[in-house]
Amino acid sequence: MHFFIQSAGFSSHLTCLRRLHVDIKQIQSLQEKVQFLLDFLEAHSQRISEEIGDLGRQIADAAAEAEEVVDRHVVDQLRDRSQEETHCVAALSSFCQDTEKVIGKIDSLAKELTMMVKEKSGDIQEEQRIVSVPVRSAEVHLSSGKKGTMVGFDEHLERIVDELTRGEPDLQILPIVGMGGIGKTTLAQNIFENTYIQHHFDKRIWVTVSQEYSLREILLHLTNDGKESSETLAELKDRLHKMLFRRRYLIVMDDVWDIDVWNELNRFFPNNMNESRILVTTRISNVGVSLASQEPYSINFLNVEKSWDLFCQETFAQEGCPYPELEEIGKNIAKSCDGLPLTIVVIGGLLANSNMTREYWESVAENVNAFRNSKDYERCLQILSLSYNSLPIHLKPCFLYMRAFPEDYKVPVSRLTKLWSAQGFLKPIRGKTLEEAAHKYLRELIDRNLFLSLKFGHDGSITNCGIHDLLRDLCLREYEKQHFMYAPKVQCVRVGGKQQDECSVCGLGTALKKIDLNEVHDASQLTTIASALVCTACRNMYPSLHKARLVRVRLLSKRKHSSQESCEEEILHPTSLRYLEVTNFSDLEFLSPSAIALLWNLETFSFFRKILLPSEIWGVPQLRHFLGLAHFILPDQEVSQDSVIMKNLQTVSNLRNFRCTKEVLGRIPNLKQLGISFHGRNGKTKWGFYHLHNLVRLHNLESLSIKADNLPLKELTFPTSLKELCLEGTVIPSKKARTIGSALPNLETLKLSLYNAYCRGNGWDQFEGEFPRLKFLEISRSGLKTWNTENIHFPNLETLFLSYLLRLEEIPTDIGDIPTLRSIHVEHCNDFLVKSTKQMVEEQYENGNESLQLYINKVQYQAEVKRGTPKYLIDSEPTENPMIPCRTRADLVNHARRLHQVFKGATRRSLVPG
């Protein structure tokens, strides 16, 4: 029900929309009433009975009706060109009447709900007191980004690693068999990432198959890291064979459900007679038997002792129970999970975020025991439902929305959070943006072990998440009871290159059916009937789809490599739309620009290829994100007193040839991420034409990316709020390089990809205090020849990335002494730089710093250095002068350099006041 809150928040923008006749106070009253109901249900969510739940759904229906009323009147007034006073009065009267009816329904339902809760609970204040008990103490807080816990699986890990690395030369297939949730994937992941496995196999590939799979997608993951390719299936199979030929490889095929996929692929896995292996996980025993070169490896349930160990690790993040009064109950709960790791992990996540009281734990124990005698699958779903039922109201729709993604899909977090916002799932949090609220929700769901952290960024943030198959089944089952999404707010469409009919809502789907919907026209009050193809999944997802109204947008599709250079295409958009994802296979230009204004609630606009946007896009007040994989062009528009200030706009990426005039930047004051590229710039056009010095006016900007050709650094002025800066093709004189670090005290990420533009003068000499907070540094495609720095110049650096540096021959030795540095990545650089980096890492290992990881062309480098043995004595021959432990002049130089670093450090320390 809370999804209405955000949409009702449009009232602050109504003054910016001309020709709208609404009662702002009436809307605010409606918003307050719904907010009260939301807070009321949130406080009593743990005691909501079936009757109260039914009433809550009626309130959600009323809120959806209110949303529909607001959208209908706003759209009708936006397309109305009449300014007659009588018409304005009539529009306002109609709006007030319709809104008052909805308010009356909500008031009636609120009274009924309040009475019912009082009858059920007796004392509301006492219940509120219980609800507000602190969740848990700080010292047992669980990390939201933790790796899959391996408690109880150590023996499995050792045995399977031994099986995979044993000396049989021929290709072996080893299936891991067990029921869903038993821990097959977690075990396989730990095997795949095992250090000895990484060293033993020179090619490792992970592919998830799933119950419904595409052979082409599997081949793309095996050969091209999942990226699309123009190759046919036969060509992909041939490439797979050639890629693996004569290499010792490990392929992990996770979640295999039948033998067919293996029959399609097995002859393209060459038997190189070099101990190559294929590891398969499956729930189906017969599949394991059919695939195995020997007897399949079966994973059984955990015993009582290991179940308790895993339970404690998940619940308390430590061995044993720190609360003596809860230990006996906890052991009963762990035992009742019947040794299934998934249920132990999920129940542990539930209790980790619960009240550590005996009464609450006893109630959980009673519910777990009630399912002991049911079938395995149903018992697991019932136990998993405990975690779902315990979720706060605002998290439930976020969890259930995972049903919208395919099984085993790695969901990009940036996309998921925008979809949550578009659907209206996010409850506003004071002092936080909706994006920040979404990340808070995500961490809560991960902490409860309902979501999985699948991939992390260089800063440790979660970039991809997912959900276990059984939990997805729970999503599907629970959504059938709820149906909390009414009108479609998310639309994914493809333009150009269509080969078959597609769903007009999701762009995919099967069992398409034409349905007739009302179409509104941007140039008149005319409403007609339009037919739209909708798949079964979308018809089931949106029970009120028949009430949706559509607006038709005409586009000019320009195909560069086609006999037909351009053609006109049309898209039907729901007026309730908030998230629009256009996969355009050709350049686009709008032919009906005024229709954009009717999509007044649009928050996210994403597209694939170049697109020329109309000036009307400046009038969409709710817009938060422009996302382009290719560049887009935003037209100039004269700024007047009636111009809309786009206060919500957070992200603009791949904006082409953007003129940063102070008037335009004044309309996007809260922008946080900006990406600009300059293409096809006329040689006569001076950089001053683009007013890049005005970027300093964006006081909330945190991420800036600029792609250009020989853009002088002096043309740029950065806001001090920047945390991430990416410069491509910028000319940075060596004497001016320090201005980047010293002028940006909050900078955490710096990426310089400069195509020989950096540094003019060939050298970079750094000074103390330049980059106090920098955590990630990337330098690529640069003419940099010398780099002089010390460990004190990057006091917080964690990751260093060097690529395509053909002139830099030596990495500064002090880099390795940075205490926070965790990894160095060197890709496509000259051999001297690679050798220098290896030597530096080996020296760090000699000194006991084994946490520093080095990756050469994405392969981890294993430093084979014996602790305590100086590098120059390893595998060395006797020197002519035994007093100097150096074999060559180069060794002598390195030895002198180390002595110089020691004396330099001692001198620096001696200058510090004592």
N, C-alpha and C positions, 0 to 999 in steps of 0.2 A: 504493500500500500504506500510505502514511503516514496515510491518512484514519482508520485505526484508533487512532492515537496519541491523538488528542483525545478520542474516545469512551471510551477506556480510562482517561482522566483523571478519570472520574466517581468514582473511589474515595474522593477527599477529601470527597465529599458523602454517601457511603453512611451515615455515622454520623448524618446528619440525617434519613434515611428510616427510619421505624419498621418493624419486623417484617421486615427484610431479614436473611437468614442467608447470608453469603458469607464467603469467606476473603480478607481484604484483602491479605495477603502474597502469596497466589497470584496475585491480579490484578496486583499490582505487579511480580511476576516476569514475568508475561506481557507487561506493558507494556515492561519493560526489554529483553526479548528482541526484540520487534518494533522498538523504537527502535534497538537495535544493528544489526539488519538494514537498517533505513532508512539509517543513517549509513554502513554498509558499501557499500551500493549507490550512495549519493550520491558517495562518494569514488572509486568505480570506474565511474561512469556513462559516462565518455567512451570506455571500452574494453569495454563490455558486448557480448558476442557474442550471436548468436541463441540459443544454448543457455542462456546465463546469463539472457537475457531471458525465455525460457520458464520457467525456474526462478523468476524473480522473480514472474511471474504466478501460479505455484503458491503462492508465499508470500502474495501478495495474496488468493488464494482462501482460504487458511487464516486470514488475519487477518479476512476477512469472516465466516467461519464462527465465529470467536471473538466477533465483534461480535453475531452472531445468538444465540449461546449466552447472552451476558450479558443481552441485551434480553429474551429469553424467560424467563429465571429472575427477573429484576427485575419484569417485568410480572406474572408468576404470583404472586410473593410480595406485590406491592402489592395485588392484588385478593383475596388470601386473608385471611380474617378469623380464622382459627384461631390460637390462642395455646398450643395443647397442646405440651408439650415434645417428645413423640415426633414430632409433625408438623414441628417446627422442626429437629430433628436430621435428619430425612429430607430436608428441603429443602436443608440445608447439604451433606449427603452427595451429593445429586444434582448440585448445582452444582459441587462439587469434582471429581466424576468427569468431567463433561462438559468442564470447563475443562482438566483434565489431559490429555485426549485431544488437544485443540487444541495444548497446549504440546508434547506429544510430536511432533506433525506439524511444528511450527515448528522444533523442535530438529533433527529429521532433515533438513529442507530447508536449515537454516542450515549444517550440516556439509557437505552436498553442495555448496552455493554456495561456501563457503570453499575447499574442495578444487579446485573448477573454476576459481576466480579465480587460485589459486596456480599451477595448471598453465598458464593462459593468459598470465599476466603474469610469472611467474618470480620476481620480486623485488617483493613488495607494498610494502615500505618505500620503495623507489626511486620507485615509481609514486605513492605518497602525497606524496613530496617534489615531484614534478613537478606534481601537482594543486594544490599549495598555493602555486605561484608567484604573486606579485601580479598582478592583472588588468591595471592600467594606471596611468600616472602621473596625478596630479590635474589637471595643466594642460590636458589634452585631454578632460576630462569633458564629456559631452553633456548638455544640459538635457532633462529628461523631459517638459517641456511645450512643446516647440518646435513652431512652425508648419511646415506642409508646405514642404519646401525647393524653391525655384524655379530652381535651377541649370539652365541650358540651355533655359529657357522664356521668357526675357525678350522675345525676338522675337515669340513667339506672343502674349504678353500685350499688347504694344504694338499688334500688328496687329488683334487681336480687339477691343480697346478702341476702336480707330479705326473698325472695322466697325460696332460697336454705336452709336457716337455720330455717325456720318456723317449728312449732312443729308437722306436720303430720308425723307419724312414718313410714308409708309404703314408698317403693321406688318410687321416683318421677322422671319423665323425663321432662326437661324444654328445648325446642328448642328456639334458637335465630335465627330469620328469617330476611333476608334483601339481597339486591342486592350485587354483588361483589364490593368491595371497600367501603362499607358503614361503616365498622369498627367493624364487628362482631368478628373477631379474636382478634383485639386489646382489645375490651371490655372483651372477655372471658379470655385473658391473665391477665388483671388487676384483674379480679374476682379470677382467679386461684391463684394469688400471694397475694391476700388480706390477711392481718394479721389475721383478724377474721375468715376467711375461713380456713386458715392454722391451727388455733387453734381448730376450730369446728370439722373438719374431721381428723381422724387419718390415712387415706389412700387417697392420691390424685394421679391420673394418667392422663396424657395428651396424646392423640393419634390423629394424623392427618390422615384423611381417604382419601380425594381427589377423583377426578372423576374416575381415574383408580387406583384401589387399589388391594393389595394382602391380602387375609384373613390371611394367615400365618404371614405376616409382622405385621399386626395389632395385632394379638395375641402375637407375640414376644414383641411388644412395651408394651402391657398390662401386660405381665407376666415377661418379662426378660429384660426390658429397651432397647429393640431393638436388643439385642445380639442374635446371631445364636444359635440354640439348635438342638439336634438330636431327639427331641420329635416329635411325629405325631400331626396332627391337633386335633385329639380326646384327646390326652394327654395334649395338651396345653389348650384346653377348660376346661378340668377337673381341671387343675392346677389353671386356672383363678377363677373358682368357689370356690375352696378350699382356695385360697389366700384372697378372699373377704368375705368369710363366717364369720359371727359374727363380722364384722368390719364395722364401719361407714365410708363409702367411698364416694368420689366424682370422677366421671369419666367425663372428657371433651372429646367429640368426635367432632373434628373440621373439617369443610368443608365436610359435608355429602351430597352426591348428589342423592342417591336413598335409598329405604327402604330395599333392599336386605341385605346389610351388617348388619342392625339391626336384621333382621330375623335370620341371622346366629348366632348372639351373645346373643340375649336378655335372653334366658333361663339360661345363664351362669353368669348373674348378679343376685346374690341372693337377695331376699327381706328379709332383716334381721330385719325389723320392728324397725329400729334404726335411721331413718331420713337420710338414704343414698340417694344420688342424682346423676343423670346423666344430664350433660349439653351438648347440641348439637348445633352446628352452621351450617346453611345451607342456600343456595341461593334459594332453591325450596320450595315454600309455602306448596305444597301438602305433601312433606316429613315432614315438621314441624307439620302439622295437624295430620298426621298418627302416629307420634311418641309421641305427647304431652300427658301427663297425664291431662293437662288442656290446656287452650288456649295458643298458642305459643306467645312468646314475640317478637314483631316486632320492628325493628329499622327503623325509618324514616329518611329522609334527615334533615340535620341541617337547622335551620332557618337562616335568614340573619344575625342576631346579633351573633349567635354562629359560623356561618361560618367566620365572620370577626374576632372573637376572635381567632379561630383556625389558620386563615391565618396570623394574627400578630405573634402568637407564633411561627409558622414555619418559617416565613420570617425574623422576627426581633428578635426572642428569647425573647420577652417581651410583655407586654400588651400595646396595642395601637401602633400607627405608629409614629416613631421618625422623619419622614420627612413630614412636612405639605403639601408640594407640590405634594406628592405621595398619600395622603390619599384618595382623591376622586377616583382616578384611581384604587387604590388598592381595595376599596370597590366594584367597578364595576367588577373587576376581580374575587373577592371572590363570588360575587352574581352570576356571569356567570357560576360558577362551579356547580350551582344547588344543593348545599347542600351535595354533595358527598365528604366525608372526604378524600378519596384517591386522588381525583383530587386536592383538596385544599392543601393537604400535598405535592403532587408532584409539583404543580405550585409554592407553597411557597418555596420549595427547589430550584426550578429553579431561582426564583427571589432573593433568599438569596445569591446566588453566581453570581449575575448579576451586571451590572452597575446600580447604584441608580440614574438613570437619567429619567426625564419625557418622553423624546423621546422613550427610550427603553421600558418603561412600557406601553406607548400607543400602541406600535407595538404588544406587547403581548396581551393587552386588545382586539385589533381588531381581532386577531386570535382566541381568546377564544370565542368572541361573534359570530363568523362565524359558530360555531358548535351548537349553542343553539337549533336549531329546528331539529336536526338529532336524530336518535334513541339513546336510552340510551347507549347501548354497543358501537356503533360506535362513539358516541360523546366522550365517555370516552377514547377510543383508540386514537381518534384524538387529544384530549387535552394532553394525555400522550405523544403523538409523539412530542409535543412542547419541552418537556424536552430532548427527544432523539436528536432532530434536533439541539438543542442548545449545545450539548456536543462537546468538542474539538475532533478533528479527532482521536487522540490517545486513547480516552476513548470509542468511539463507538464500536469497535470490542470487547472490554472487556465486555461491556453491552450485546451485541448480543450473546456472547458466552454462556450466561445462558440458551439459548435454548437447549444446550447439556445435561442439567440435567433434571430429572423428575420433574413434578409438585410438589410443596411443599417440595422439597428436601433441607435438611440442608447441605449446601456445606462447607466442611472443607476449611478454608482459606489457610492453608498450601498447600493443593492440588490444589486449584484454582490458586494460584499465580504461581505454577510450570507449570500448563497447559497454562496459559497466556504466560509465557516465552517460552514454547515449540512451541506454535503457532506463536511466533514472534510478539506479540501485544505490547511488552514493548519498549517504546522509551528510549534509554539510557539517563540517567541524570548524569551530571558530578559530580563526588564525591560520587555517590551512586551505590550500587550493583543492579542487576536486581531485586532481592528480595525486596530491600528497595523501588525501584521504583514501584513495584507491590503493596506494601502496601499503598503507596501514592495514586495510582490509586483507590484502594479500598475505602480509606477514602473520596476521592472526590465523588465517586458514592454514598456512604452512606450519605454524606452531601447534596447531591442533592435529597435524598429520593427515589432513584431508587433501591438501595439495602437495605436490612434489616439486622440489627445486631441481631443475634439469640442467640449467646452464647459468654460468655467472659471467659478469663483465669483468674488465680489468680492475675495476674499483670494488669488486666484491658484491655488487648488486645483482639481484636475480634477473636474468634476461629472458629465460624460458621456464615455464612451469607446466605441470601436467597433473594427471589424476589417474589413480589406479583403476583397472578395468571394473573391479567390483564396486568401487565408489561411483564410477560412471553409471553402472547399472542402477545404483541407488538413486542417482540424479534422474534417470529416466522414469523410474517408478514414482518418485515423489512429485515430479513435475506433473504427472498425469492427475494427481490429486489437487494440485494448486492452480495451474493455468494462470499464472500471475502476469503474463504479458498479453496485452490486449491489441493495440494497434501497432503495426510494424514501424519501428524507429530506426532500424538498420537495413540498409539495402546494398547489395553487392551486384554490380552489373558489368557486362562485357560489351564493348563497343568496337565494331570492326573485327573482322576475322571470325565471325560467328559461323560455326559449321552445323549447328543444330539448334532446335528450340531449347530455351532455358527458362528457368523460373524467374519471373520479374522481380522477386524479392531477394532470393539468395544467389541467383545466377547459376545454380546447380540443380540438384533434385531429380527425382523420377516421378512417374505417374502424374504428369502435368495435366492440369484441367483448366479450361477457360472459365473465368468468373467475371460477371459484369459489375462494374463499380462506377460510382459517380466521378466524372471528370470536370474540374473547374478550369475556367479559361482566364488567362492573365489580363486580357484586354476587355473583358465584359463580365456581366453578371450571369452569363449563360452557363448552364450546367447540363452536360450530356452524359451518355453512357459509353464507357470504354471497356473493352475486353482485355483482360490480363491473364497470362499463363502463370499458374501458381502450383507448386509441387505439393505433394501430400504432407511432407514434413512442415512446411510453412502454414498450410491450412490448419494443421493440428496445433501448431505453436500459437497462432493468433486467433482465438475464438471470435473476436470482434472484427475480423478482417472484412466482413461484408459491409461494415460501416465506413471503411477507409475511403478517403477522397483523393483523387489523383490529379497531378498537374503534368502536362506534357511539355517536355523540353526538346527543342529541335537543335541538332548539331550538324556541323559540316565536318565530315571525316576526310582528312587529306592523306592519301596513301602515296608514299614516295616511290615505292618499287612495285607499282601495279599499273596495268594497262588502263584502268579507270582511276584517274588522278584524284578525284574527290567525289563524294556522294553525300546525300543528306540522310541522317539517321534520327530516330526519335527514342526517347526514354520516358516512361511513365513513372513519376515519383510520388509516393504517398506524401501528403502535406504534413504528416506527423513526423517526417524524417528528421533524424538527428545525426546519423552516421552514414555517409555516402562514400562507397569505395568503387571507383570506376577503373576497370582494367581495359584501357584503350590501346588497341594495337596500331593505332594511327594517330597523327596529330589532330587535335580537335579545336573547333571554334564555335562559339555559341551563336545560333541564329535567332533564338528567342530569349534575349537577355533579361527581359522584364519578368520572365517566369521564375528566375532565381529568387526574386524578392518574396515569392509565395512560400519558399522553403525557409520561413522565418526562424524556425527553431534549430536549424542546422548547426552542429557543433564541430564535426570533423568531415573534411573533404579530402579524400585520398585518390590519387590517380597514378597511372603507370607511364604514360608517354607525355610528350609536350602538349600543353593546353593553353589556349589564350582565353583568359577569364574576362567577363564583361565588367564594366565599371559598377554595375549593380551589386556585385559581390561585397562592395564596401558598405552596403546597407543591411547586411545580415548581422544583427547585434549579438547573437549568441555564439558566433563562430569562435572556436578555441584552437583548431589545428588545421593548417594547410600542409598536407603531406604529399610530396611528389618524388617518385623514383627518378623521373626525368624533370627537367626544369619547366617552370610555368611562368607566364607573363601576366603581371598584375598591372592593369592600365592606370595611367595617371588620372587624377580627378581633382577638379578645383575644390578647395576646402572652403566651406561657408559655415555660418552659424548653425545651419540645420544639419550639418554633417554628423553622422553617427560616430561616436567615440567607441571603438571596439575594445572595451575594457576587459573582455574575457579572452581575447586572443593571446595564446600562449606560445604557439609553435608556427613558424613559417620556414619550410625547407625547400631548397632548390629554386629560389626566386631568381629570375633572370634579369640582368641589367637594371637592377632596382635603384632608383634615385632616392637617396635618403634625405630628402628635404625636411626641415624642421616641422613643416606643416603636416606632412604625411606621418612622420614619427610621432607627432603629437596625438594622432588618432589611434596609435597602438601602444599606449604607455606601459602596459604590463607584460610586454613580450618577453619570454624567457629563452626561447631558442630561435635562432635566425641563421639561415643558410642562403648565401647569395653567390651566384655565378655570373661571370661576364663572358659572353660569347658574341662573336661577330661584331665586335666593337669597331666602329669606324676609326681609322688611324688618326683622323683629324680631331676626334673627340678627346678632349683632355679629361684626365681623371677628376678634376675639380667639378665637372658636370654632374657627377654622381653624389657629391656632398658626403663622402664617407667620413669626414671629420665629425658629422652630426651623430654618429653612432654612440658617442659619449652621452647623448641625451636619453638613451634607453637604460634607465637606472635599475631596472629589474632584470636585465639581460644576463643569463648565466652561461649560455652556450652560443658561440659564434663560429661559423664556418664561411670562409671566403675562397672561391676558386677564381683565379684570374690569370692573366698573362703579363708578367713583368709589372705587377702593381707595386709602386714604391711604398715602402713602409711609412714614409712621411705623410702620405695621404690619409692614413688611418689614425683615429683617436678612439681608444677603447674605454668603455665604462669600467670602473673598478669592481663592479659586481661580478665580472666574468669568472667562471669556474672552469670553463672548457674553451679552448681556442684552437681552431684548425685553419692553417694558412697553406694554400696551394698556389704556387707561382708568384709569390710575393718576393720582391727584391729587398733584402735586408743587409745593408752594409754592416760589416763586422763591428764597427764602432757604435752602431745604433742597436745592435742585438740586445744589449743589456736593458734597453728601454722597455722591452716586453716584460721581463721578469720584475723589474723594479716598479713598473707602473701598475702591475696587476697582483696585489697582495693576496687575493683569494684564489688564484689560479691553481687548479688541481690536475688538469690535463692539458698538455700542449702537444699538438701534432703539426709538424712542419714537413710538407711534401712540396718541394720547391723547384724541381726540375732545373737544377744547376743555378738557381737564383740565390741560394743561401750558402755560405755567407759571401757577399761580394767583398773580396779581400782574402778569401780562402781560409780564414781562421776564425775561431770563436774562443775568446778569452773571457772567462767568467769571473765574477766578483762576489764576495760574500753578501748575503741579504737579497739576492735577486729573485729566487724562487722558494720562498719560505714554506709553502704548502703543496708544492708540486708532487703528485703521486705517480703520474704516468707521463713519460716523455717519448715521443716518436720523431725520428729524423729520417727522412727518406728522399731518394732522388735528388740528392744535393751535391754540389761541387765542393763541399767541405773537405779541407785537406788536413788541417790541424785543429785539435780541440784540447784546450787546457782548462782543467777544472779540478777541484778538490772535493773531498767528501762533505765538507761543510757547506758547499754551494747548493746541495740538494738534500737538506736534512730529513725530508719525508718521502723521498722517491721510493716507489715500490716496484715499478716496472719500467724497463728501458727497452725500446724497440728501434732497431737500426735496419734499414733496408735500402738496397740499391745505392750504397755508398761506395763508389768505385775509386775514389781518390784518398779517402781516409784510411790510413794504414795501421793505426794504433789507437786502441781505446785507452782513455786516461786510467792509469792504474788505481788512482784513488777512488774511482767509481765503486770498486768492490768493497771498499771500507764503509760505504753508507750503511748504517745499521738496519735501516728499514727495507733495503733492497731485497726483493724476493726472486725476481726473474729477469733475465736478459734474453732478448730474441734478436737473432742476427739472420737476415734473409737476403740472399743474392748480393752479398758484399764481396770485396776482393779478398783473396786468400790471406794476405797479411793481416787484415783486420780480424778475420776469423781466428787465425793462429794467436794473435795478441789477446783476444777475448778468452780463448781456451786457457792460455797461460795464466791469465788473471784469476779465472775461476779455480784452477788447480791450486794456485797460491792460497786462495781463500779456504779451500778444503784442507790444505796443510795446516792452516791456522785454526781449524776447527769449525769453520763456517760452512756447514753442510746444508744449510737451508737455502742457499743461493742456487737457483736452477738456471741452466743455460740451454737454449733451444737454437739449433742450427738448421735453418730451412724447415722449421716446425718439428724437428726430431730432437728429443731430449739428449743432450750430451752427457755421457757417463764419465766423470772424471775418475780415472784409475790412479789414484795417488794414495800411498800409504801414510796414515797419520804419523806425524813425528819424523818422517824421513824427508829431508830437503829435496826439492824437485831436481836440483842439479846433480844429485847422487843416484837417482833412479836410473837403472840400466846404463850407467855411465862407465866410461873407460878411465883408467888412471890418467891424471893430468901430468904434464911435465913438471910443474911446480906444485908439490903436494900442499903447500901453504895456501894456495889459491884454489878453492874447490870449483873451478870453472874450466870447461873444456875448450871453449871457443871465445873469440872476441865478443860475440853476441852475449854469451853467458856473463862475461866480465862486465859488459855494459849494463846488463840487467841487475847484476849484483851491486854495481855502483849506484844504480837508480834506487834500489831498495834502501841502501844505506843513506842516500840523499833524502828519501821520504822519511826515514827514521829521524835524521837530524833536523829536518824541516819541522816535523811534528813536535820534537823536543823544544826547538826554538820557539815555536808558536805557543806551546804551553808555558814556557818560561816567561813570556811576555804578559801572561794573564796575572792581574793583581792578586796577591795572596792574602 
